[in-house]
Amino acid sequence: MTDKLTWHYFELPKLSNEINIDNELDLWLKLFGAETEEDLSKLECLEVPVVQQIINAYRDITATDEFLRLARAREDALHDEASALAHAEKKGERKGEQRGIQIGEQRGERNQLKRTVQKSLSSSMFKTIGLPVLYETIDAPQNEIDAIVSELKAEYPGRYV
């Protein structure tokens, strides 16, 4: 970045599996990349004093009651978060299902109303009596019937006058 500060990125998963005990950087990167106790044991077997000191310090820290308490608290927090997320997801799914059912019922009712209006408009009785009969015979608000009549006239021009 500048002559005062530089950044170095190391992709730990891409490191070679071979360990060069003469390369201090390689040892440090292997330590940072260790994920299991087995990985630490392999490094400890190299008998490099600095590495052994670091591993011993790590084990001392992680063996304390405070560390174990914090680790348990972290695990509990992660579990609680996952549970809350799962609960919220299920709640959202239930709400979505209910909303979907409601919309489906509304659409079904509207389609049924549309079929009834269409059937009534096609009848010979309607042609002689007119729209006021629809308002009285069909159980729906007048503005909704008017909207359906307009839709039908647009869908089938010339069919309904």
Phi, psi and omega in degrees: 000308175219181177282353179263335186218136175226153177245139175234128179252131178237124178270099186303319180296338183269000179292151177295151178283342179284143181246125178257108184289348178274348182256104184296321179299317179299318178297315179297316180296323176296321177297314180296329181273353181295127182248341183230167176297327178298318177299318179294320180297320177300318180290323181294326180294343180290343178057041172268120187307315182297317180296317179297320178298316181296315181295319177297318178297318178300314181293323177297315181295314184285348180269352183287153178299321181297316179297315180297321178297315179294321178296317178296319180297320179295315179299318178298317180296318178296319178296315179298319179296316179296320179295316180297319179295316179296319179297315180296323179295314179296319179297318178296320178297316179298317180297318179296319178297315180298317180294320179297318178297316180299314180296319179299317179296318179297317180294320178298316179297318181293319178297321178296316178298319180297318178297320180296315179296316181299317179296317180294319180295330181279344184286153180290332179296320181296321183298332180268325185267316176103188187297325181304330179294323178300317182298326182277325187270335182259130182276080178200156178298146183301319181295328178288320177296317178299319180296320179292319178299318178296319178299314182295321178296324179287322180290321184234076182298137179085345182279318180245119183258000000 
